[in-house]
Amino acid sequence: QVQLVESGGGLVQPGESLRLSCAASGSIFSRGAMGWYRQAPGKEREMVATITIDGRINYVDSVKGRFTISRDIAKNTVWLQMNSLKPEDTAVYYCNNVLAKYPWGQGTQVTVSS
């Protein structure tokens, strides 16, 4: 069974940066598009960035120009570089296939606060 392990979150001030990592236990990145999701308290989980098998990337409008998704298929790892963080970016961040076909990991908490 595929396991997804997210890491790299933390407490930062507005304007600072974080780089999140997601490591998969299997070679899933070549099987389908991957995404980074986030879930803020009291809100539904939303997809914020996706990357397809052939490398096409999309972002939700609220993070465009600030977040960058990348991946290394050989290392079974996908990253999310988050710059110019805002308090509204506070959430638990997860990665998964864009169809959410794998069991969710524990996520990594990102808190943006002064």
Phi, psi and chi 1 to 4 in degrees:
 res  aa     phi    psi   chi1   chi2   chi3   chi4
   1 GLN       -  136.5 -176.7  170.2  -24.4      -
   2 VAL   -69.1  136.1  171.5      -      -      -
   3 GLN  -119.3  137.7  -71.1 -174.6  -38.1      -
   4 LEU  -115.6  129.3  -60.4  166.9      -      -
   5 VAL  -126.2  113.9  179.1      -      -      -
   6 GLU   -96.7  147.7  -59.4   90.4   -8.0      -
   7 SER  -154.9  168.5   62.0      -      -      -
   8 GLY   106.4   -4.4      -      -      -      -
   9 GLY   -71.8  176.8      -      -      -      -
  10 GLY   169.2 -172.2      -      -      -      -
  11 LEU  -103.6  120.7  171.2   62.4      -      -
  12 VAL  -133.3  164.8  -63.9      -      -      -
  13 GLN   -90.5  156.9  -65.7 -171.7  -11.9      -
  14 PRO   -53.1  137.6  -27.6   36.4      -      -
  15 GLY    93.0  -14.3      -      -      -      -
  16 GLU   -84.6  179.4  -66.2 -173.8  -22.5      -
  17 SER  -125.4  157.0  -60.0      -      -      -
  18 LEU  -143.8  153.1  -76.6  173.0      -      -
  19 ARG  -123.6  116.7 -170.4 -172.2 -165.3 -152.4
  20 LEU   -93.8  147.4  -52.8 -176.8      -      -
  21 SER  -124.5  148.5  -62.4      -      -      -
  22 CYS  -135.1  118.1  170.1      -      -      -
  23 ALA  -108.2  133.7      -      -      -      -
  24 ALA  -107.3  148.1      -      -      -      -
  25 SER   -80.3  -10.4   59.6      -      -      -
  26 GLY  -137.2  175.0      -      -      -      -
  27 SER   -83.9   72.4  -58.5      -      -      -
  28 ILE   -94.8  -18.6   64.9  172.6      -      -
  29 PHE   -71.2  -18.2  -61.9  146.9      -      -
  30 SER   -93.0    1.8   59.6      -      -      -
  31 ARG  -103.2  -15.2  -59.0 -179.3 -162.4  167.6
  32 GLY  -179.4  166.1      -      -      -      -
  33 ALA   -65.4  144.5      -      -      -      -
  34 MET  -114.0  155.1  -67.3  -64.6  -64.8      -
  35 GLY  -141.4  155.7      -      -      -      -
  36 TRP  -102.5  135.1  -83.5   98.3      -      -
  37 TYR  -121.1  163.2  -60.1   73.2      -      -
  38 ARG  -146.1  152.6   66.8 -174.3  179.0 -173.2
  39 GLN  -135.9  115.4 -173.6  166.5   20.8      -
  40 ALA   -89.3  157.4      -      -      -      -
  41 PRO   -55.1  129.2  -25.6   34.6      -      -
  42 GLY    76.7    5.3      -      -      -      -
  43 LYS  -121.9  161.2  -64.6 -172.7  176.9 -179.2
  44 GLU   -76.8  156.1  -67.5 -170.8   -5.6      -
  45 ARG   -67.2  135.5 -170.5  173.3  -67.7  169.0
  46 GLU  -127.3  148.6   66.8  168.0  -20.4      -
  47 MET   -87.0  129.3 -169.7 -175.6  -55.8      -
  48 VAL  -110.0  -22.5  -61.9      -      -      -
  49 ALA  -155.6  141.5      -      -      -      -
  50 THR  -134.9  152.9   61.4      -      -      -
  51 ILE  -139.5  127.1 -176.7  166.1      -      -
  52 THR   -84.8  174.6   65.5      -      -      -
  53 ILE   -57.9  -39.2  -64.1  174.3      -      -
  54 ASP   -91.3   12.0   58.4   -3.1      -      -
  55 GLY    91.4    6.8      -      -      -      -
  56 ARG   -72.8  138.6  -75.3  172.8  -67.8  135.2
  57 ILE  -122.8  143.9  -69.1  172.5      -      -
  58 ASN  -140.8  151.1  -82.8  -67.3      -      -
  59 TYR  -132.8  151.4  -58.5   97.0      -      -
  60 VAL   -70.9  149.2   68.9      -      -      -
  61 ASP   -55.8  -34.7  -74.9  -12.9      -      -
  62 SER   -67.9  -15.7   59.3      -      -      -
  63 VAL  -117.5   -2.8  -51.8      -      -      -
  64 LYS   -57.6  135.1  -78.5 -178.5  179.8  177.1
  65 GLY    85.0  -10.8      -      -      -      -
  66 ARG  -116.9  -35.2  -58.7 -172.3  -61.3  119.4
  67 PHE  -106.4  148.0  -70.3   11.9      -      -
  68 THR  -135.6  123.7  -57.2      -      -      -
  69 ILE   -97.4  141.6 -172.7  172.1      -      -
  70 SER  -150.2  166.9   59.7      -      -      -
  71 ARG  -155.2  158.8   55.1  110.0 -164.8  -96.6
  72 ASP  -127.4  104.7 -174.6  -36.1      -      -
  73 ILE   -61.8  -39.8  -66.8  176.1      -      -
  74 ALA   -64.7  -31.6      -      -      -      -
  75 LYS   -94.2    1.3  -65.6 -178.1  178.6  179.9
  76 ASN    52.5   42.6  -61.0  -37.6      -      -
  77 THR  -132.7  139.7  -57.5      -      -      -
  78 VAL  -126.9  142.8   61.5      -      -      -
  79 TRP  -120.7  159.0  -64.6  -83.9      -      -
  80 LEU  -134.6  107.3 -174.5   67.8      -      -
  81 GLN   -85.9  122.7  176.9   66.9   41.6      -
  82 MET  -118.8  115.3  -54.8 -172.0  -62.0      -
  83 ASN  -113.1  164.2  -61.4  -31.7      -      -
  84 SER    48.4   48.5  -57.3      -      -      -
  85 LEU   -63.5  145.6  -77.2  161.5      -      -
  86 LYS  -120.5  157.3  -57.2  176.3  179.9  179.9
  87 PRO   -55.4  -32.8  -29.6   37.1      -      -
  88 GLU   -72.5   -5.6   51.1  -97.0   43.6      -
  89 ASP   -83.7   -6.2  -64.8  -41.5      -      -
  90 THR   -61.1  124.0  -65.4      -      -      -
  91 ALA  -178.8  171.6      -      -      -      -
  92 VAL   -92.1  129.2  179.8      -      -      -
  93 TYR  -104.9  137.0  -75.6   72.2      -      -
  94 TYR  -131.5  158.7  -55.0   85.4      -      -
  95 CYS  -120.0  155.9   69.8      -      -      -
  96 ASN  -173.9  168.0 -151.5  -37.4      -      -
  97 ASN   -58.7  152.9  174.8  -85.6      -      -
  98 VAL   -66.2  -15.9  -65.7      -      -      -
  99 LEU   -97.4    6.8  -60.1  177.8      -      -
 100 ALA    51.2   45.4      -      -      -      -
 101 LYS   -86.5   -7.9   61.8 -167.5  -67.2 -174.8
 102 TYR  -108.0  157.3  -57.1  113.4      -      -
 103 PRO   -58.8  137.9  -23.2   34.1      -      -
 104 TRP   -69.0  141.1  -68.0   97.4      -      -
 105 GLY   -79.6 -171.9      -      -      -      -
 106 GLN   -79.4  -16.7  -69.1 -172.9  -29.0      -
 107 GLY    78.9  172.9      -      -      -      -
 108 THR  -134.2  130.6 -173.8      -      -      -
 109 GLN   -80.3  129.8  175.0   70.7   48.0      -
 110 VAL  -117.9  122.6  172.2      -      -      -
 111 THR  -123.9  123.1  -57.0      -      -      -
 112 VAL  -114.4  111.5 -174.4      -      -      -
 113 SER  -156.4  144.5  174.9      -      -      -
 114 SER   -92.7      -   55.1      -      -      -
